[in-house]
Each structure stands twice: as C-alpha cells, then as structure tokens.
Amino acid sequence: MNKLFPALAAAATIVAAVPAAASAATLSAFPAPDTPTASPTTQISFRGASAVSLAPIAVTGSRSGAHSGSDRSFSDGSGFSFIPAKPFTPGERVTVKTRIGGYGFTIAPTTVQREFPPAEPTDHGNGAVRRFASRPDLVAPAVEVTVAKPGIAPGDVFLAPKTGRGQNGPMIVDDGGQPIWFDPLRDGDLATDFRVQTYDGRPVLTWWQGKTAAGDGDGKGVIYDDHYRLLKTVKAGNGYGSDLHEFNVTPQGQALLTAYHRVRMDLSRFGGSKNGIVIDCVVQEIDIETGLVEFEWHSLGNVDPSNSYVPAPKNDEWDYFHVNSVALDADGNLIISARNTWTIYKVSATTGKVIWRLGGKKSSFKEASSVRTAWQHSARPLPGSQLQIYDNGASPAIHKQSRALRVQLNTTTMTATLVSAFAHSDPPLLSASQGSVQLLDNGDTFVGFGSQPYFSEFSPTGELLFDGHIARGNDNYRAFRFPWSGTPSEPARIAATSAGGRVKVSASWNGATDVASWALLAGRSKTTLKPVKTTARRGFETTIDAPAAPYVAMRAFDAAGAALATTAVVQPKPAPKAPKG
C-alpha cells in the first residue's frame, strides 16, 4: 500500500521544513506510486519538500535489497532527487520509506534497447537547393513562398528540413523564403521542434537533435543564445533517450521531454504476442540547471493499451500510445497528446493521474463531431479553456484533409465545441505524420503541415495570408513564426572573382538579422581599402559588381547606417571560364 500521500495530511510538523511555495499537502514523488514500468536506473524525485524534512530515507528492492544513495536538490528549491548508488533489478518491487510515510513502485521487466540505423546520405533526391559563393559549406534545401499578403504577423519562419536533398538542420527564413540562418547538422543528426523560447529571462533558440528511426528518436534538446552559441544541452533522465517529439522549456526553467521505453510484455489479451514488446511512452520534466528529473509520467499504468487504434502486432513492437506533444497548462498541470489513442490527456503534475481525456475511446467530454480528431499532434492549451490541435486525420486516412483546430472546453458541462478550423485547399493536404499549430500574437494561426512540406498563416476568419513550402523530398516536423534578433559570433564571409576588368564580390553573415546594406571596400593594398559601392541586402547572400581591384572586402550596415561587421580582406580569384557550347 502507498502510505506517503495519506500520511501527509497529518504531517503538520514538517511544514516548516518545506519550501515556502509548497506545503505538506502538495508533496509528490516520482516515479509515481504504483508505476509498473520504472527504469532500473531511476532516481527517486520528491517535489514539495527538502531532503532534511523527509530524512531518513530508506529505499529497498524486493530482489536487490537496500539501496544507499545521495541527495541532490533542484535548482529552484522545490525539491530533490535521491540518486541510488546501484541499479534496481528488472521486475522487482521498490519500497521507499521516509520519516512521514512511504510508497512503492515496480521496475519494468526485461526492456529492449532500440537500435538506430546508420544515417542516410544528407544530399539525395531531386529537390531544389540553395548554394552560396561565400558559404560553399552550406547546401540549404530551397524554400518557396507563394503567398505573402499584407497583414501577416511580424517575425520570421522557423523550419528544420530533413530527409531530402541538401543538408538537414534548423533554418530561419524570411517572408520571401530566403535563409537568414542555417545550421547543417553533422554525423547524420536530424533536428525537430525548432523555435524561439524563453530561458533565463531572454529569448533563445531551441530544438531537438539526434538520430531517428520509424517515428521516434534518441538525442538531446539544445538551447542557443542570440549569438548562436550553445548555452545548454538537455537530456532525458533515468536512463532514457530523449525522443524527437518534444523539447518544451517552461517559464520555471524546466524542460518537458518525451521518451520511448520498450518493455517485454504478454500482449496476448490485446491480440498480440505472448512475448511481445510494447512501447511505454514517458514524459519527464527536467531541471535544466542540474539535469535532475522533477516529474515523470508513464503511459503504461495510466492508459490501458486497449484504448489504442493501432492493433497489437504478432511479430513486431506495439506503439500503442505514441506521445507527440507535452505542454504546461495554466494551472501547472500537463496537456499530453497521444497519436495512436486519438486522445488529448490532462495529467496532474502532482500525482501523475489523468484528470480528463478529450477524444478517443474514453473521452471525458461530449464532443461535437467537428472536433473529433484522428492521429493528432501538437496539442497546446490557450487562455479561456481552449486547445489548439493539429488534426492529421491520417494515417490511415480518417478525414479528407488535415486541419488546424481550436476547441473550446467546458469542464462544468464537460462539452467540447469547435471555435475554428483551417485547412490547406490548394493543394488539399493530408499529412500522415507530424504537424503543428501556433496562435500568433495578432490573432492569426500559423500551421506546419508536417510530412506535407507546407507552412501557412491564416487570418482569424480563415483567409490564407501566407503560404510556402520546402523543396520536394523534404519534410518538417513543426513550423513556427517568431520575431527574432540575432548577431552571430562567427564572422561575415566573402568570396570574390575577377574577369574582364570587373570584380564580383559576394558576402553573407549567417544569422545576422539587422543587416540592411553591404558596402564594397576596394584598394591597391590591404591597408588602403575605401568604399566604392553600396547596395541593399539581397537575401542570405549579397553580390556587388564593380571595377577590378587587387584587394576587396565587404562591410555590413544596419538600417541607421551603423557598421556591424567587416569581412576579411581577400584577393579576387580569376572567374572560372564558362563551358563551351
């Protein structure tokens, strides 16, 4: 029996030892009581109390015996983790006793490690790419913008193209589809969930980066500053690999992550194998500063596999749940989307228990037919008890088109009604995977169509204001629009060629957002350069043609005419001869 939480009601003597923001009644522990599939290398996390207030802490495995360990505090003072000195034994029951009570959980039986195959070549297929004389190391998948009407929200477009021709990596483009910043990843890594978030009180770039295979991944979340320098790397805890579906930084300085944990289980009652493998989807809240796990939730033990719309296979692993988004609700609880149960879950951040379900086989709400989703992604809470959801509607196809939904929830009458729905009509799009919805500050809705490489902005009335797509062969997990200001720590680059008494000079500064114009500097020596021609910035790379000179450089200016950066001084190289015929 789990006695920890009942014991707290009478534990008034420890309230003074608990952080000011907490009380004895809000103490929680993770893995949560009666979790059936905890990791053998799990830490035991307590939120709402200090180690001193709960000491002594005794941790015992039913097979492995007593476990000594160490205590480490969360950076925000909200609690601590007990780190066992040795792993637990698969399948055993773990008992945790504190001064005020105790509880227990179970370690998962035999687990299966996922092997990720070698990465495919990063430049394949027939899609268009962009190359730059000043940055020959960059081969960016091309982006085409076909609609850009007045009234679109301010900001740039954030993409992470992958799987097609060109390099994989996070990319910022302007409203004309021109790159502003592109960071090609190495070692076969892919990027997902690229966006602007707030960390330590300032805007930062964040994304997930790692290896993928058949719908999930193993990698890390990264946080970059406005100079494009790495600030933090965040990984899942307790021995799990960070999955590609979510890297969500909370206002409190934690990161919400997902993990896919494969467990051996008898699946015969679900129509599967007696010695089957089921994926236990894990949600964690990680203290970014310390890497400690503050919260952990498992789909197994909270959502029965019979709720899945994916039949249990006889000879393969069963991804019955497929978590694909996690967000913090206004009350501090979590909104979790599971693709394969067609359900959005609200989960208690204190107990890990499901508070309500929207959609699927056991919805807590009476839903209008217009809000019923299938294989959905990107569930995000909005003010006023609303949710925005990317409703894939496939695969297999349930709807004719994928949609961006806004849904009104009434938790008194437990009804769900449609506020708005936007779809891409030319061409009609049905995306089998991925996708995102973002409510912009001006009331517009920005939609990424996932496996269909389109991204669009709709007015509140549904007018298509902005539309673009990545070159064929590529896809993109999520697409966003954000204002962003960046000043690269790396230098501006230059390439120069000469022919027929003329010089052609190209310059770029990867990630610079304030460049309004470039000036060509030329002279007979490196120390005698003078401005000879100025032109407005033209996309990622700006080229100036001028009379030949022995030495050249380029200087970037902002809109007020202030100099921002100057490239290295180079001697122009002879231009290559055009091929005959």
C-alpha positions as CSV (number, residue, x, y, z in Angstrom):
1,M,0.0,0.0,0.0
2,N,1.2,3.5,-0.7
3,K,1.0,5.5,2.5
4,L,3.0,8.5,1.6
5,F,0.2,10.8,0.5
6,P,-2.3,9.9,3.2
7,A,0.4,10.4,5.8
8,L,1.0,14.0,4.6
9,A,-2.4,15.1,5.8
10,A,-1.3,14.5,9.4
11,A,2.3,15.6,8.9
12,A,1.9,19.2,10.1
13,T,5.2,19.0,11.9
14,I,7.2,19.1,8.7
15,V,5.5,22.1,7.0
16,A,8.2,24.5,8.3
17,A,10.9,22.5,6.5
18,V,9.1,22.5,3.2
19,P,9.9,25.3,0.7
20,A,7.6,28.4,1.0
21,A,5.8,27.7,-2.3
22,A,4.8,24.2,-1.2
23,S,3.0,22.6,1.7
24,A,2.9,19.1,3.2
25,A,-0.3,18.5,1.2
26,T,1.5,19.1,-2.2
27,L,4.4,16.7,-1.7
28,S,4.7,14.4,-4.6
29,A,7.1,11.6,-5.6
30,F,8.3,10.2,-8.9
31,P,8.2,7.5,-10.2
32,A,4.7,8.0,-9.0
33,P,3.1,5.5,-6.6
34,D,2.4,2.1,-8.3
35,T,4.2,2.9,-11.5
36,P,4.6,-0.5,-13.1
37,T,7.5,0.2,-15.5
38,A,10.1,2.4,-13.8
39,S,13.6,2.3,-15.1
40,P,16.3,0.2,-13.3
41,T,18.4,3.3,-13.2
42,T,15.7,5.6,-11.9
43,Q,16.3,8.3,-9.4
44,I,13.5,9.0,-6.8
45,S,12.3,12.5,-7.0
46,F,10.4,14.4,-4.3
47,R,8.8,17.8,-5.1
48,G,7.4,19.9,-2.3
49,A,9.9,19.0,0.5
50,S,13.6,19.1,1.3
51,A,15.8,16.1,1.9
52,V,16.2,17.2,5.6
53,S,12.4,17.2,6.1
54,L,12.0,13.6,4.9
55,A,15.1,12.1,6.3
56,P,15.9,9.3,6.9
57,I,15.0,7.9,3.5
58,A,15.2,4.1,3.1
59,V,15.0,2.5,-0.4
60,T,14.7,-1.2,-0.7
61,G,14.3,-3.5,-3.8
62,S,12.4,-6.8,-3.3
63,R,15.3,-8.6,-5.0
64,S,18.2,-6.2,-4.9
65,G,17.9,-5.3,-1.2
66,A,18.7,-2.0,0.5
67,H,20.0,0.9,-1.7
68,S,22.2,3.6,-0.4
69,G,22.4,6.9,-2.3
70,S,22.9,10.6,-2.3
71,D,20.5,13.6,-2.3
72,R,20.7,16.4,-4.9
73,S,18.5,19.5,-4.7
74,F,16.5,21.0,-7.6
75,S,17.9,24.4,-8.7
76,D,14.6,26.2,-7.9
77,G,14.5,24.8,-4.4
78,S,11.2,23.0,-5.0
79,G,12.6,19.5,-4.0
80,F,15.3,17.0,-4.5
81,S,16.2,13.6,-6.0
82,F,17.6,10.6,-4.2
83,I,20.2,9.0,-6.5
84,P,20.6,5.3,-5.8
85,A,24.2,4.1,-5.7
86,K,23.3,1.0,-7.8
87,P,20.6,0.0,-10.3
88,F,17.5,-1.9,-9.4
89,T,16.6,-5.3,-10.7
90,P,14.1,-5.6,-13.6
91,G,10.7,-6.7,-12.4
92,E,11.3,-6.0,-8.7
93,R,9.1,-4.0,-6.3
94,V,10.8,-1.0,-4.8
95,T,9.7,0.4,-1.4
96,V,10.5,3.9,-0.4
97,K,10.2,5.0,3.3
98,T,10.6,8.5,4.7
99,R,10.1,10.0,8.1
100,I,6.5,10.8,7.3
101,G,5.4,7.8,5.3
102,G,6.2,5.6,2.3
103,Y,5.1,4.2,-1.0
104,G,6.2,1.8,-3.7
105,F,6.6,1.3,-7.5
106,T,7.7,-1.6,-9.8
107,I,10.7,-1.7,-12.0
108,A,9.9,-2.7,-15.6
109,P,10.5,-6.3,-16.6
110,T,13.0,-7.0,-19.4
111,T,13.5,-3.9,-21.5
112,V,14.6,-3.8,-25.2
113,Q,17.1,-1.2,-26.4
114,R,16.2,0.4,-29.7
115,E,19.0,0.4,-32.3
116,F,19.1,3.3,-34.7
117,P,20.4,2.5,-38.2
118,P,23.2,4.5,-39.8
119,A,22.1,7.8,-41.2
120,E,21.2,8.1,-44.8
121,P,23.2,10.4,-47.0
122,T,22.4,14.1,-46.3
123,D,22.2,15.1,-50.0
124,H,19.9,12.9,-52.0
125,G,16.7,13.2,-54.2
126,N,15.8,15.8,-56.7
127,G,14.6,18.7,-54.6
128,A,16.0,22.2,-55.3
129,V,18.8,23.5,-53.0
130,R,20.4,26.9,-52.5
131,R,24.2,27.3,-52.7
132,F,26.3,30.3,-51.8
133,A,29.6,31.5,-53.1
134,S,30.6,33.0,-49.7
135,R,29.4,29.8,-47.9
136,P,30.2,26.8,-50.0
137,D,29.8,24.6,-46.9
138,L,26.1,25.3,-46.8
139,V,23.7,23.4,-49.1
140,A,20.3,24.5,-47.9
141,P,17.0,22.9,-49.1
142,A,15.2,25.6,-51.1
143,V,12.1,27.3,-49.7
144,E,9.4,28.8,-52.0
145,V,6.9,31.3,-50.7
146,T,3.8,31.5,-53.0
147,V,1.5,33.8,-50.9
148,A,2.6,36.8,-48.8
149,K,-0.3,39.2,-48.3
150,P,-0.2,42.4,-46.3
151,G,-1.2,42.0,-42.6
152,I,0.8,38.9,-41.8
153,A,2.3,38.8,-38.3
154,P,5.8,40.1,-37.7
155,G,8.6,37.7,-37.5
156,D,10.5,35.0,-39.4
157,V,9.7,31.4,-40.2
158,F,11.4,28.6,-38.3
159,L,11.8,25.3,-40.0
160,A,14.0,22.2,-39.7
161,P,14.1,20.5,-43.1
162,K,15.1,16.8,-43.2
163,T,15.2,13.6,-45.3
164,G,15.6,15.3,-48.7
165,R,18.2,16.8,-50.9
166,G,20.6,19.2,-49.2
167,Q,21.7,19.3,-45.6
168,N,19.5,18.6,-42.5
169,G,19.3,21.3,-39.8
170,P,17.5,24.2,-38.2
171,M,16.7,27.0,-40.6
172,I,15.3,30.5,-40.2
173,V,13.8,32.1,-43.4
174,D,12.3,35.5,-44.2
175,D,8.9,36.1,-45.8
176,G,10.5,35.7,-49.2
177,G,11.8,32.2,-48.3
178,Q,15.4,33.4,-48.2
179,P,17.5,31.9,-45.5
180,I,18.5,34.1,-42.5
181,W,20.3,31.4,-40.6
182,F,21.0,27.7,-41.4
183,D,23.0,25.3,-39.3
184,P,23.7,22.0,-41.1
185,L,24.0,19.1,-38.6
186,R,26.7,16.6,-38.7
187,D,27.1,12.9,-38.0
188,G,23.7,12.1,-39.5
189,D,21.7,14.0,-36.9
190,L,18.3,15.5,-37.7
191,A,16.6,18.4,-36.0
192,T,13.0,18.8,-34.9
193,D,10.9,21.3,-33.0
194,F,13.0,24.3,-33.9
195,R,11.6,27.5,-32.4
196,V,12.2,30.5,-30.1
197,Q,11.6,30.0,-26.4
198,T,12.4,31.9,-23.2
199,Y,15.2,30.7,-20.9
200,D,16.7,32.6,-18.0
201,G,14.6,35.6,-18.9
202,R,15.8,36.0,-22.5
203,P,14.7,34.7,-26.0
204,V,16.7,31.7,-27.1
205,L,16.7,29.2,-30.0
206,T,15.8,25.6,-29.1
207,W,15.5,22.4,-30.9
208,W,15.8,18.6,-30.5
209,Q,18.7,17.0,-32.2
210,G,19.6,13.3,-32.7
211,K,19.0,10.1,-34.6
212,T,15.6,8.9,-35.7
213,A,14.0,5.6,-36.9
214,A,10.4,4.7,-37.6
215,G,8.8,7.5,-35.7
216,D,10.9,8.0,-32.6
217,G,14.4,9.1,-31.8
218,D,17.3,9.3,-29.4
219,G,19.0,12.6,-28.9
220,K,19.0,15.8,-26.8
221,G,17.5,19.2,-26.6
222,V,19.8,22.2,-27.2
223,I,19.5,25.8,-26.2
224,Y,21.4,28.5,-28.2
225,D,21.7,32.2,-27.4
226,D,21.2,35.1,-29.8
227,H,24.9,34.9,-30.9
228,Y,24.2,31.2,-32.0
229,R,26.3,29.8,-29.2
230,L,25.4,26.7,-27.3
231,L,24.1,27.5,-23.8
232,K,22.7,24.2,-22.6
233,T,22.3,20.6,-23.6
234,V,19.3,18.8,-22.0
235,K,18.8,15.0,-22.0
236,A,16.2,12.7,-20.5
237,G,16.9,11.2,-17.1
238,N,16.7,7.8,-15.6
239,G,18.5,6.1,-18.4
240,Y,16.0,7.0,-21.1
241,G,16.9,8.5,-24.5
242,S,15.3,11.9,-25.3
243,D,12.7,11.4,-28.1
244,L,12.2,13.8,-31.0
245,H,8.7,14.8,-30.3
246,E,9.1,17.5,-27.6
247,F,11.6,20.0,-26.2
248,N,9.4,22.5,-24.3
249,V,11.1,25.0,-21.9
250,T,8.8,26.0,-19.1
251,P,8.7,29.5,-17.5
252,Q,10.1,28.0,-14.4
253,G,13.3,26.8,-16.1
254,Q,12.4,23.1,-16.6
255,A,12.2,21.2,-19.9
256,L,9.4,18.9,-20.9
257,L,10.7,15.9,-22.8
258,T,9.4,12.6,-24.1
259,A,11.0,9.1,-24.2
260,Y,10.0,5.8,-25.8
261,H,10.7,2.9,-23.5
262,R,10.4,-0.6,-24.9
263,V,9.1,-3.3,-22.5
264,R,8.7,-7.0,-22.8
265,M,5.1,-7.9,-22.0
266,D,2.4,-10.6,-22.6
267,L,0.2,-8.9,-25.2
268,S,-2.0,-11.9,-26.0
269,R,-5.1,-10.3,-24.3
270,F,-4.8,-7.5,-26.8
271,G,-4.4,-9.8,-29.8
272,G,-0.6,-9.6,-29.8
273,S,2.3,-11.9,-29.0
274,K,2.7,-13.6,-25.6
275,N,6.3,-12.5,-25.6
276,G,5.6,-9.1,-27.2
277,I,7.2,-5.7,-26.9
278,V,5.1,-2.7,-26.0
279,I,6.3,0.9,-26.0
280,D,5.8,2.7,-22.7
281,C,5.7,6.4,-23.5
282,V,7.4,8.5,-20.8
283,V,7.0,12.2,-20.1
284,Q,9.6,13.9,-18.0
285,E,10.2,17.4,-16.5
286,I,13.9,18.0,-16.3
287,D,15.6,20.7,-14.2
288,I,17.7,22.3,-16.9
289,E,20.4,23.5,-14.5
290,T,21.0,20.2,-12.8
291,G,19.7,17.6,-15.2
292,L,17.6,16.1,-12.4
293,V,14.1,14.6,-13.1
294,E,11.4,16.6,-11.3
295,F,8.4,14.8,-12.7
296,E,7.9,11.5,-14.6
297,W,4.8,10.0,-16.1
298,H,4.3,6.7,-17.9
299,S,1.6,5.8,-20.3
300,L,1.6,2.2,-19.1
301,G,-0.3,2.2,-15.8
302,N,-2.2,5.3,-16.7
303,V,-3.7,4.4,-20.2
304,D,-4.7,0.9,-20.9
305,P,-3.4,-0.4,-24.3
306,S,-6.9,-1.4,-25.3
307,N,-7.6,2.3,-25.9
308,S,-5.3,2.2,-29.0
309,Y,-6.5,2.5,-32.6
310,V,-3.4,0.5,-33.7
311,P,-3.9,-3.3,-33.4
312,A,-1.3,-5.2,-31.5
313,P,1.1,-6.9,-33.9
314,K,2.1,-10.5,-33.7
315,N,5.7,-10.1,-34.7
316,D,6.7,-6.5,-34.1
317,E,6.7,-4.0,-31.3
318,W,3.5,-2.2,-30.4
319,D,3.5,1.6,-30.3
320,Y,0.0,1.7,-28.7
321,F,0.2,5.3,-27.4
322,H,2.8,7.4,-29.4
323,V,3.2,10.5,-27.3
324,N,3.9,13.5,-29.6
325,S,3.4,16.7,-27.6
326,V,3.5,17.9,-24.0
327,A,2.6,21.4,-22.8
328,L,2.1,23.1,-19.4
329,D,-1.4,24.2,-18.7
330,A,-2.2,27.5,-17.0
331,D,-2.9,25.6,-13.7
332,G,0.5,23.9,-13.8
333,N,-0.8,20.5,-14.9
334,L,0.2,18.9,-18.2
335,I,-1.5,18.6,-21.6
336,I,-0.3,15.4,-23.4
337,S,-1.2,14.3,-26.9
338,A,-1.1,10.6,-27.9
339,R,-1.4,10.0,-31.6
340,N,-2.4,6.3,-31.5
341,T,-5.2,6.7,-29.0
342,W,-6.6,9.8,-30.7
343,T,-6.7,11.4,-27.3
344,I,-5.5,14.6,-25.5
345,Y,-4.9,14.0,-21.8
346,K,-4.8,16.4,-18.9
347,V,-2.4,14.9,-16.3
348,S,-1.9,16.1,-12.8
349,A,1.6,17.4,-12.2
350,T,1.3,16.4,-8.6
351,T,0.1,12.8,-8.8
352,G,0.5,11.9,-12.4
353,K,-3.1,10.8,-12.6
354,V,-5.2,11.5,-15.7
355,I,-7.7,14.4,-14.9
356,W,-9.6,14.3,-18.2
357,R,-9.4,12.9,-21.7
358,L,-10.5,14.6,-24.9
359,G,-11.2,12.3,-27.9
360,G,-10.6,8.6,-28.4
361,K,-12.4,5.7,-27.0
362,K,-12.9,7.0,-23.4
363,S,-13.4,10.8,-23.8
364,S,-14.4,12.7,-20.7
365,F,-16.2,15.2,-23.0
366,K,-19.3,15.2,-25.1
367,E,-17.7,16.3,-28.4
368,A,-19.3,17.9,-31.4
369,S,-18.4,15.8,-34.5
370,S,-16.4,18.7,-35.9
371,V,-13.8,18.5,-33.1
372,R,-13.2,14.7,-33.2
373,T,-9.6,14.2,-34.2
374,A,-7.6,11.2,-35.5
375,W,-3.8,10.7,-35.3
376,Q,-3.5,14.3,-34.0
377,H,-0.3,16.2,-33.0
378,S,0.7,19.5,-31.3
379,A,-2.0,19.9,-28.6
380,R,-1.4,23.3,-26.9
381,P,-3.6,25.0,-24.2
382,L,-4.8,28.5,-24.9
383,P,-6.4,31.1,-22.5
384,G,-10.1,30.7,-21.8
385,S,-10.1,26.8,-21.6
386,Q,-9.3,26.4,-25.2
387,L,-7.0,23.9,-27.0
388,Q,-5.3,24.2,-30.4
389,I,-4.7,20.9,-32.1
390,Y,-3.2,19.7,-35.4
391,D,-5.6,17.1,-36.6
392,N,-3.8,14.9,-39.1
393,G,-6.7,12.7,-39.9
394,A,-4.3,10.1,-41.3
395,S,-2.7,7.5,-41.4
396,P,-4.7,5.5,-42.3
397,A,-7.0,8.3,-43.6
398,I,-10.0,9.1,-41.5
399,H,-10.5,12.7,-42.8
400,K,-10.2,14.1,-46.3
401,Q,-7.8,16.9,-45.2
402,S,-5.6,17.7,-42.2
403,R,-6.9,20.6,-40.1
404,A,-5.7,23.1,-37.5
405,L,-8.3,23.2,-34.8
406,R,-9.2,25.5,-32.0
407,V,-11.5,23.8,-29.5
408,Q,-13.5,25.3,-26.6
409,L,-13.7,23.1,-23.5
410,N,-16.4,23.5,-20.8
411,T,-15.2,21.5,-17.8
412,T,-18.5,22.2,-16.0
413,T,-20.8,20.7,-18.6
414,M,-17.9,18.5,-20.0
415,T,-18.6,19.6,-23.6
416,A,-16.1,20.3,-26.4
417,T,-17.1,22.6,-29.3
418,L,-15.3,24.0,-32.3
419,V,-14.0,27.6,-32.4
420,S,-12.2,27.5,-35.7
421,A,-10.8,25.0,-38.2
422,F,-8.3,25.8,-41.0
423,A,-7.2,23.5,-43.9
424,H,-4.9,23.9,-46.9
425,S,-7.1,23.9,-50.0
426,D,-4.7,24.4,-52.9
427,P,-3.5,21.8,-53.0
428,P,-5.6,19.8,-50.4
429,L,-3.2,18.4,-47.8
430,L,-3.4,15.2,-45.8
431,S,-0.3,14.6,-43.7
432,A,0.3,11.1,-42.4
433,S,2.7,12.4,-39.7
434,Q,4.0,15.4,-37.8
435,G,2.4,18.9,-37.9
436,S,1.9,21.9,-35.7
437,V,-0.4,24.8,-34.8
438,Q,0.7,28.2,-33.4
439,L,-1.6,31.0,-32.3
440,L,0.2,34.3,-33.2
441,D,0.1,37.5,-31.1
442,N,-2.0,39.3,-33.8
443,G,-4.7,36.5,-33.7
444,D,-3.5,34.7,-36.9
445,T,-2.9,31.0,-36.8
446,F,0.4,29.5,-38.2
447,V,0.3,25.9,-39.3
448,G,3.0,23.5,-40.2
449,F,1.7,20.6,-42.3
450,G,4.3,18.0,-41.2
451,S,5.0,15.3,-43.7
452,Q,3.5,17.6,-46.3
453,P,6.2,20.3,-46.6
454,Y,3.9,23.3,-46.4
455,F,3.5,26.0,-43.8
456,S,0.8,28.6,-43.8
457,E,-0.6,31.6,-41.9
458,F,-4.4,32.1,-41.7
459,S,-6.3,35.2,-40.5
460,P,-8.9,34.7,-37.7
461,T,-11.6,34.5,-40.5
462,G,-9.7,31.8,-42.3
463,E,-8.1,33.8,-45.1
464,L,-4.8,32.4,-46.3
465,L,-2.3,35.2,-45.8
466,F,1.0,33.4,-46.2
467,D,1.9,30.1,-47.8
468,G,5.2,28.4,-48.5
469,H,6.8,25.0,-48.8
470,I,10.2,23.3,-48.6
471,A,11.6,21.7,-51.7
472,R,10.2,18.3,-52.6
473,G,11.7,15.3,-50.8
474,N,12.0,17.2,-47.6
475,D,9.6,17.3,-44.7
476,N,9.4,19.3,-41.5
477,Y,8.2,18.2,-38.1
478,R,6.9,21.6,-36.9
479,A,6.8,25.1,-38.4
480,F,6.6,28.4,-36.4
481,R,6.7,32.2,-36.8
482,F,8.6,34.3,-34.3
483,P,10.2,37.6,-34.1
484,W,14.0,37.1,-33.7
485,S,17.1,39.2,-33.4
486,G,20.5,37.6,-33.8
487,T,24.1,38.8,-34.0
488,P,26.4,35.9,-35.0
489,S,29.6,35.3,-33.1
490,E,31.2,33.9,-36.2
491,P,32.5,36.4,-38.8
492,A,30.8,37.5,-42.0
493,R,32.2,35.7,-45.1
494,I,33.2,36.8,-48.5
495,A,34.0,35.3,-52.0
496,A,35.4,37.4,-54.9
497,T,36.2,36.7,-58.5
498,S,37.5,38.9,-61.3
499,A,37.1,38.8,-65.1
500,G,37.3,41.4,-67.9
501,G,38.4,44.2,-65.6
502,R,35.5,43.7,-63.2
503,V,35.2,42.1,-59.8
504,K,32.2,40.3,-58.4
505,V,32.1,40.1,-54.6
506,S,29.6,38.1,-52.6
507,A,29.1,38.4,-48.8
508,S,26.9,36.8,-46.2
509,W,26.7,36.7,-42.4
510,N,24.9,33.6,-41.3
511,G,22.2,34.5,-38.7
512,A,22.6,38.3,-38.8
513,T,19.1,39.9,-38.6
514,D,20.0,43.6,-38.6
515,V,21.9,43.9,-41.9
516,A,20.2,46.4,-44.2
517,S,23.0,47.0,-46.7
518,W,26.5,46.0,-47.7
519,A,29.4,48.2,-48.9
520,L,32.2,47.0,-51.1
521,L,35.6,48.1,-50.0
522,A,38.4,48.0,-52.5
523,G,42.1,49.2,-52.8
524,R,45.6,48.5,-54.1
525,S,46.7,47.1,-50.7
526,K,45.0,45.6,-47.6
527,T,45.5,48.8,-45.7
528,T,44.2,51.2,-48.3
529,L,40.6,50.0,-48.8
530,K,37.9,52.5,-49.4
531,P,34.2,52.2,-50.0
532,V,33.4,52.1,-53.7
533,K,29.8,50.8,-53.9
534,T,26.9,50.2,-51.6
535,T,23.8,48.1,-52.1
536,A,20.8,46.9,-50.1
537,R,21.0,43.4,-48.6
538,R,19.6,40.9,-51.1
539,G,18.7,37.7,-49.2
540,F,21.2,35.5,-47.5
541,E,24.0,36.5,-49.8
542,T,24.5,39.9,-51.4
543,T,26.7,40.3,-54.5
544,I,28.2,43.6,-55.8
545,D,29.8,44.0,-59.2
546,A,32.5,46.8,-59.6
547,P,35.7,47.7,-61.4
548,A,38.5,45.3,-60.6
549,A,40.8,46.0,-57.6
550,P,43.7,44.0,-56.1
551,Y,42.1,43.7,-52.7
552,V,38.4,43.7,-51.6
553,A,36.3,43.3,-48.5
554,M,32.6,43.9,-47.6
555,R,31.1,45.8,-44.7
556,A,27.6,45.3,-43.3
557,F,25.5,48.2,-42.1
558,D,22.2,48.4,-40.2
559,A,19.2,50.5,-41.2
560,A,20.6,53.5,-39.3
561,G,23.9,53.3,-41.2
562,A,25.9,51.9,-38.3
563,A,28.7,49.5,-39.3
564,L,28.0,46.0,-37.9
565,A,30.8,43.8,-39.3
566,T,33.6,43.7,-41.9
567,T,34.7,40.6,-43.7
568,A,38.3,39.5,-44.2
569,V,40.2,41.2,-47.0
570,V,40.8,38.9,-50.0
571,Q,42.4,39.0,-53.4
572,P,39.8,38.2,-56.1
573,K,40.4,34.9,-57.9
574,P,40.0,34.6,-61.6
575,A,36.5,33.7,-62.5
576,P,36.1,30.2,-63.9
577,K,35.6,30.1,-67.7
578,A,32.1,29.3,-68.9
579,P,31.8,25.9,-70.6
580,K,31.8,25.9,-74.3
581,G,28.6,25.3,-76.2
